[in-house]
Amino acid sequence: MPLTVLDIKQAKPADKPYRLYDEKGMYLEVSPSGGKLFRLKYRVDGREKRLALGGYPDTSLSEARERRDEARKLIAQGIDPSAERQEAKRQRAEANQAAADTFEAVTREWMTREHERVAEVTANKNRWLFETFLFPEIGCLPLAAITPRVLLDALRKIEAAGKQETARRAKIKAGQVFRFAILEGKVDNDPTAALRGAIKRVKHKHHAAITDPAKIGQLLRDIDGFTGQPVTHAALKLAPLVFVRPGELRGADWSEIDFDDAMWRIPAARMKMKADHLVPLSAQAIAILRDLHPLTGHGRYVFPSLRGASRQMSENTVNMALRGLGYDGDTMTGHGFRAMASSRLNEMGWDERAIERQLAHAESNEVKGAYNYAAKYLEDRKRMMQAWADYLDGLRTGGQVVAFKSKAG
């Protein structure tokens, strides 16, 4: 006879599990602990299987029978209800994970991994770009919901604000995130692939730099006359002598400076190209650093922030100092000291390979971070850096420009 509600209520636990049968393969299993579970016994492809229908009293007898009947309909169609349930559970889990894999969540995961292989300044720029422009627009959306149209709308808003180059870089960085997500199995497609050519490329504008010898001499005299903070003044005076990237200059650590060997050893972790870099220090550069050491040598940074010695100099300090000297952003920048040195040293006849190595430009066939890479052409570079410092002294005093050096073979 079919089960009744009274039968279920009166069922008491025993030493071993036992069953109270209903009909159409359904029964109530009573465990020694007193638990009561409705189950369905059925066969698929000749194999006997069991399907849980719910526990009593959370699942009533009538609800259990409804679930039994739904399962039997599937069985009649040749569908295993247990397998169907597992598939539905998997799909729900995938949907929940997809909802959790928002653009912001996955991007932050990508940034954490990317941070391990890029310079600090690059990592900070990536974070700024996403947090300022993309997260507010699409950060909360699941990756799978970001179609080419959705992403393009976000990029168009950046363009409309007059930031075309930022929009282009945002597209590139978003593509890197999506390709990372594809490899991680979080999404199947990269919407940026469909946006090729959608963002207008801005004609590249080189960093403003002074390369005319007479104007270089005037710039150096203006730097000598700087009346601002002594640390900023030292950075201004050292920048043309070492012509490293602005981030490498302001992040200079006293532990990297070897006065005895007249060498600045910048570790790969601080370099844009992730390769160790050696900067031979001319006598003039050593003099600037020795004068500065009593002021900042007690701390970590050669050029600490005015807000505290535990932080490096602000990214805009050198550029703002140049503005204060009357050089606007279209005339000279902190980065422009590199172009100044590159232009003049090539004109002076120094070996182009030594110049490029001193500028720490990438060489694809080299092993990054290896000491022999950092030291390549080092003897030539030592002579070049001292000759460059002497040349600048000549320009500063308004003397005759030194004779050009014939190019090495």
C-alpha positions as CSV (number, residue, x, y, z in Angstrom):
1,M,0.0,0.0,0.0
2,P,1.2,3.6,-0.6
3,L,2.7,5.4,2.2
4,T,0.7,7.8,4.4
5,V,1.8,10.9,6.3
6,L,1.0,9.0,9.5
7,D,3.3,6.1,8.4
8,I,6.1,8.5,8.0
9,K,5.6,10.3,11.3
10,Q,5.4,7.1,13.2
11,A,8.6,5.6,11.6
12,K,11.2,5.2,14.3
13,P,15.0,4.7,13.8
14,A,16.4,1.2,14.1
15,D,19.9,-0.3,14.5
16,K,20.2,-0.4,10.7
17,P,18.7,1.7,7.9
18,Y,15.4,0.4,6.6
19,R,12.9,1.3,3.9
20,L,9.2,2.1,3.8
21,Y,7.9,1.6,0.2
22,D,5.4,3.9,-1.5
23,E,4.8,3.1,-5.2
24,K,6.3,3.5,-8.6
25,G,9.8,2.9,-7.3
26,M,9.7,5.5,-4.5
27,Y,10.5,4.7,-0.9
28,L,11.4,6.4,2.4
29,E,14.7,5.5,3.9
30,V,15.0,5.8,7.7
31,S,18.5,6.0,9.1
32,P,19.7,4.9,12.6
33,S,20.1,8.6,13.5
34,G,16.4,9.3,12.7
35,G,16.8,10.9,9.3
36,K,14.1,10.3,6.7
37,L,14.9,10.6,3.0
38,F,12.7,10.0,0.0
39,R,14.4,8.1,-2.8
40,L,13.5,6.7,-6.2
41,K,14.8,3.4,-7.5
42,Y,14.9,3.2,-11.3
43,R,16.8,1.6,-14.2
44,V,18.6,3.2,-17.1
45,D,20.3,1.0,-19.8
46,G,19.7,-2.0,-17.6
47,R,21.5,-0.5,-14.6
48,E,19.7,0.0,-11.3
49,K,20.2,3.5,-9.9
50,R,18.9,5.7,-7.0
51,L,17.8,9.3,-7.0
52,A,17.3,11.4,-3.8
53,L,14.0,13.2,-3.8
54,G,14.3,15.2,-0.6
55,G,14.3,14.8,3.2
56,Y,11.3,14.7,5.4
57,P,9.8,17.0,6.8
58,D,11.4,19.7,4.6
59,T,10.1,17.7,1.6
60,S,6.5,16.6,2.1
61,L,5.1,13.3,0.8
62,S,3.2,15.0,-2.0
63,E,6.3,17.0,-3.1
64,A,8.4,13.8,-3.2
65,R,5.8,12.2,-5.4
66,E,5.8,15.2,-7.8
67,R,9.6,14.9,-8.1
68,R,9.2,11.2,-8.6
69,D,6.8,11.7,-11.5
70,E,9.0,14.3,-13.1
71,A,11.9,12.0,-12.9
72,R,9.9,9.1,-14.4
73,K,9.0,11.3,-17.4
74,L,12.7,11.8,-18.1
75,I,13.4,8.1,-17.7
76,A,10.6,7.4,-20.2
77,Q,12.5,9.7,-22.7
78,G,15.7,7.8,-22.1
79,I,17.2,10.5,-19.9
80,D,19.0,9.7,-16.7
81,P,17.5,12.1,-14.1
82,S,20.6,11.8,-11.9
83,A,22.9,12.8,-14.7
84,E,20.4,15.5,-15.7
85,R,20.6,16.9,-12.1
86,Q,24.4,16.8,-12.1
87,E,24.5,18.7,-15.4
88,A,22.1,21.3,-14.1
89,K,24.2,21.7,-11.0
90,R,27.4,22.1,-13.1
91,Q,25.7,24.7,-15.2
92,R,24.6,26.6,-12.1
93,A,28.1,26.5,-10.8
94,E,29.5,27.8,-14.1
95,A,26.9,30.5,-14.2
96,N,27.8,31.5,-10.6
97,Q,31.5,31.5,-11.4
98,A,30.9,33.5,-14.6
99,A,29.0,36.1,-12.5
100,A,31.9,36.2,-10.1
101,D,34.5,36.5,-12.9
102,T,33.7,40.2,-13.5
103,F,36.0,42.3,-15.6
104,E,37.4,44.0,-12.5
105,A,38.0,40.8,-10.6
106,V,39.8,39.1,-13.5
107,T,41.7,42.2,-14.3
108,R,43.0,42.5,-10.7
109,E,44.1,38.9,-10.9
110,W,45.9,39.7,-14.2
111,M,47.5,42.8,-12.7
112,T,48.8,40.8,-9.7
113,R,50.6,38.3,-12.0
114,E,51.7,41.1,-14.4
115,H,53.2,43.1,-11.5
116,E,55.8,40.3,-11.1
117,R,57.3,40.9,-14.5
118,V,57.0,44.7,-15.2
119,A,58.5,47.7,-13.6
120,E,56.7,49.4,-10.7
121,V,55.9,52.5,-12.8
122,T,54.3,50.3,-15.5
123,A,52.2,48.4,-12.9
124,N,51.0,51.7,-11.4
125,K,50.1,53.1,-14.9
126,N,48.1,49.9,-15.6
127,R,46.2,50.2,-12.4
128,W,45.5,53.9,-13.0
129,L,44.2,53.2,-16.5
130,F,41.8,50.5,-15.4
131,E,40.6,52.1,-12.2
132,T,40.1,55.5,-13.9
133,F,38.6,54.6,-17.2
134,L,37.4,51.0,-17.5
135,F,36.3,49.8,-14.1
136,P,33.7,52.5,-13.7
137,E,32.2,51.5,-17.1
138,I,32.5,47.7,-17.3
139,G,34.2,46.6,-14.1
140,C,31.1,45.0,-12.6
141,L,30.1,43.1,-15.8
142,P,30.9,39.4,-16.1
143,L,33.5,38.9,-18.8
144,A,31.1,36.8,-20.9
145,A,28.7,39.8,-21.0
146,I,31.3,42.2,-22.5
147,T,30.7,42.1,-26.2
148,P,32.7,44.2,-28.7
149,R,29.9,46.7,-28.7
150,V,29.9,47.1,-24.9
151,L,33.7,47.5,-24.8
152,L,33.6,49.9,-27.8
153,D,31.1,52.1,-26.0
154,A,33.4,52.4,-23.0
155,L,36.4,53.2,-25.2
156,R,34.4,55.8,-27.1
157,K,33.7,57.7,-23.9
158,I,37.5,57.9,-23.3
159,E,37.9,59.2,-26.9
160,A,35.1,61.7,-26.4
161,A,37.0,63.2,-23.5
162,G,39.9,63.9,-25.9
163,K,42.1,61.1,-24.7
164,Q,42.6,59.1,-27.9
165,E,45.9,57.6,-26.9
166,T,44.5,56.5,-23.6
167,A,41.6,54.9,-25.4
168,R,44.0,53.0,-27.6
169,R,46.0,51.8,-24.7
170,A,42.9,50.8,-22.8
171,K,41.9,48.6,-25.7
172,I,45.3,47.0,-25.8
173,K,45.3,46.4,-22.0
174,A,41.7,45.0,-22.1
175,G,42.8,42.6,-24.8
176,Q,45.7,41.4,-22.6
177,V,43.2,40.7,-19.8
178,F,40.8,38.8,-22.1
179,R,43.6,36.7,-23.5
180,F,44.7,35.9,-19.9
181,A,41.1,34.9,-19.1
182,I,40.9,32.6,-22.2
183,L,44.0,30.8,-21.0
184,E,42.5,30.5,-17.6
185,G,39.3,29.0,-19.0
186,K,37.2,31.9,-17.8
187,V,35.9,33.1,-21.2
188,D,36.0,31.9,-24.8
189,N,36.4,35.1,-26.8
190,D,38.4,38.3,-26.9
191,P,36.1,41.2,-27.9
192,T,39.0,43.4,-28.7
193,A,39.8,41.3,-31.8
194,A,36.7,42.7,-33.4
195,L,37.7,46.3,-32.7
196,R,40.8,46.4,-34.9
197,G,41.0,49.9,-36.3
198,A,38.0,51.1,-34.3
199,I,40.2,53.4,-32.2
200,K,42.1,56.1,-34.1
201,R,45.8,55.9,-33.6
202,V,47.3,59.2,-32.5
203,K,50.5,60.2,-34.3
204,H,53.3,59.5,-31.8
205,K,54.7,62.6,-30.2
206,H,58.3,62.3,-29.1
207,H,59.3,63.6,-25.7
208,A,60.3,67.2,-26.0
209,A,64.1,67.6,-25.9
210,I,66.7,70.3,-26.6
211,T,69.4,69.0,-28.9
212,D,71.0,72.3,-30.2
213,P,74.4,72.7,-28.5
214,A,74.0,76.4,-27.7
215,K,70.5,75.8,-26.2
216,I,71.8,72.9,-24.2
217,G,74.5,75.2,-22.8
218,Q,71.8,77.7,-21.8
219,L,69.7,74.9,-20.2
220,L,72.6,73.8,-18.1
221,R,73.3,77.4,-17.0
222,D,69.6,77.7,-16.0
223,I,69.8,74.5,-14.1
224,D,72.8,75.8,-12.2
225,G,70.8,78.8,-11.3
226,F,67.8,76.8,-9.9
227,T,66.8,78.1,-6.5
228,G,64.4,75.4,-5.4
229,Q,64.8,72.4,-3.2
230,P,68.4,71.1,-3.0
231,V,67.3,67.5,-3.8
232,T,65.4,68.6,-6.8
233,H,68.4,70.7,-7.9
234,A,70.7,67.6,-7.6
235,A,68.3,65.6,-9.7
236,L,68.2,68.3,-12.4
237,K,72.0,68.4,-12.5
238,L,72.4,64.6,-12.6
239,A,69.7,63.9,-15.2
240,P,71.7,65.1,-18.3
241,L,74.9,63.3,-17.1
242,V,73.3,59.8,-16.7
243,F,70.3,60.1,-19.1
244,V,68.4,57.2,-17.6
245,R,64.6,57.1,-17.7
246,P,62.8,59.5,-15.3
247,G,61.5,56.6,-13.2
248,E,64.9,55.1,-12.9
249,L,66.4,58.4,-11.8
250,R,63.8,59.3,-9.1
251,G,63.9,55.7,-7.8
252,A,67.6,55.7,-7.4
253,D,68.7,53.8,-4.2
254,W,71.9,54.6,-2.3
255,S,72.7,50.9,-2.2
256,E,73.0,51.0,-6.0
257,I,75.7,53.7,-6.0
258,D,79.3,52.5,-5.9
259,F,81.5,55.5,-5.3
260,D,84.7,53.5,-5.3
261,D,84.0,52.0,-8.7
262,A,82.2,55.1,-10.0
263,M,79.3,52.9,-11.1
264,W,75.5,53.0,-10.6
265,R,74.1,49.5,-10.7
266,I,70.4,49.4,-11.4
267,P,68.7,46.0,-10.8
268,A,66.5,44.5,-13.4
269,A,63.4,44.9,-11.1
270,R,63.6,48.6,-11.6
271,M,64.3,48.7,-15.3
272,K,61.6,49.0,-18.0
273,M,63.1,46.1,-20.0
274,K,63.7,44.0,-16.9
275,A,67.4,43.8,-17.5
276,D,70.2,44.8,-15.1
277,H,71.7,48.1,-16.1
278,L,75.1,49.7,-15.4
279,V,75.6,53.5,-15.5
280,P,79.2,54.6,-15.4
281,L,79.5,57.7,-13.3
282,S,81.6,60.6,-14.6
283,A,83.7,62.6,-12.2
284,Q,81.0,65.3,-12.4
285,A,78.2,62.9,-11.5
286,I,80.2,61.5,-8.6
287,A,80.7,65.1,-7.3
288,I,76.9,65.7,-7.4
289,L,76.2,62.5,-5.5
290,R,78.9,63.2,-2.9
291,D,77.4,66.6,-2.3
292,L,74.0,65.2,-2.0
293,H,74.9,62.3,0.3
294,P,75.0,64.3,3.6
295,L,71.4,65.4,2.9
296,T,69.7,62.1,1.9
297,G,72.4,59.4,2.5
298,H,70.8,58.5,5.9
299,G,67.8,57.1,4.0
300,R,67.1,54.7,1.2
301,Y,66.4,57.0,-1.7
302,V,69.0,59.3,-3.4
303,F,66.1,61.6,-4.3
304,P,63.4,61.1,-1.6
305,S,60.0,62.8,-1.7
306,L,59.6,66.1,0.0
307,R,56.7,64.4,1.9
308,G,58.9,61.9,3.6
309,A,62.2,60.1,3.1
310,S,60.5,56.7,2.9
311,R,59.1,57.6,-0.5
312,Q,60.9,58.4,-3.7
313,M,60.6,61.7,-5.5
314,S,57.3,62.5,-7.2
315,E,56.9,61.6,-10.9
316,N,56.3,65.3,-11.8
317,T,59.1,67.0,-9.7
318,V,61.7,67.3,-12.5
319,N,59.2,68.4,-15.1
320,M,57.8,71.0,-12.7
321,A,61.3,72.2,-12.0
322,L,61.9,72.6,-15.7
323,R,58.6,74.6,-16.0
324,G,59.8,76.8,-13.2
325,L,63.0,77.5,-15.2
326,G,60.8,78.6,-18.2
327,Y,60.9,75.4,-20.2
328,D,57.4,74.3,-21.2
329,G,56.3,70.7,-22.0
330,D,56.8,71.3,-25.8
331,T,60.4,72.4,-25.2
332,M,62.0,70.1,-22.7
333,T,61.0,67.3,-20.4
334,G,62.8,65.0,-17.9
335,H,62.7,62.3,-20.5
336,G,64.2,64.7,-23.0
337,F,67.6,64.3,-21.5
338,R,67.8,60.9,-23.1
339,A,67.0,62.2,-26.6
340,M,69.5,65.0,-26.0
341,A,72.3,62.6,-25.2
342,S,71.3,60.2,-28.0
343,S,71.3,62.9,-30.6
344,R,74.5,64.6,-29.6
345,L,76.5,61.4,-28.9
346,N,75.6,60.0,-32.3
347,E,76.6,63.3,-33.9
348,M,79.9,63.2,-32.0
349,G,80.7,59.9,-33.5
350,W,80.4,57.5,-30.6
351,D,79.6,53.8,-31.4
352,E,75.9,53.5,-31.8
353,R,75.9,50.2,-30.1
354,A,77.4,51.7,-27.0
355,I,74.9,54.5,-27.0
356,E,71.9,52.2,-27.4
357,R,73.2,49.9,-24.6
358,Q,73.7,53.0,-22.3
359,L,70.2,54.0,-23.1
360,A,69.1,50.5,-22.0
361,H,67.2,49.9,-25.2
362,A,66.1,46.3,-25.6
363,E,68.0,43.8,-27.7
364,S,65.8,40.8,-28.5
365,N,68.7,38.4,-28.9
366,E,70.1,39.1,-25.4
367,V,69.4,37.3,-22.1
368,K,67.8,39.9,-19.9
369,G,69.2,40.4,-16.5
370,A,72.5,38.7,-17.3
371,Y,75.6,40.6,-16.1
372,N,77.4,40.3,-19.4
373,Y,74.4,42.0,-21.0
374,A,74.5,44.8,-18.5
375,A,78.3,45.2,-19.0
376,K,78.3,45.1,-22.8
377,Y,80.5,47.7,-24.4
378,L,81.2,48.9,-20.8
379,E,84.8,50.2,-21.4
380,D,83.6,52.2,-24.3
381,R,80.6,53.5,-22.3
382,K,82.9,54.6,-19.4
383,R,85.0,56.7,-21.8
384,M,81.8,58.0,-23.5
385,M,80.1,59.0,-20.2
386,Q,83.1,61.0,-19.1
387,A,83.6,62.6,-22.5
388,W,79.9,63.5,-22.4
389,A,80.2,65.1,-19.0
390,D,83.2,67.1,-20.2
391,Y,81.3,68.1,-23.4
392,L,78.4,69.4,-21.3
393,D,80.9,71.4,-19.2
394,G,82.2,73.0,-22.3
395,L,78.7,73.9,-23.5
396,R,77.8,75.3,-20.0
397,T,80.7,77.7,-20.0
398,G,80.0,78.7,-23.6
399,G,83.4,77.3,-24.8
400,Q,84.1,75.7,-28.1
401,V,82.3,72.5,-28.9
402,V,84.7,69.6,-28.6
403,A,85.9,67.9,-31.8
404,F,83.7,65.0,-33.0
405,K,85.0,61.5,-32.3
406,S,85.3,59.2,-35.3
407,K,82.9,56.3,-35.2
408,A,84.3,53.0,-34.1
409,G,84.3,50.3,-36.7
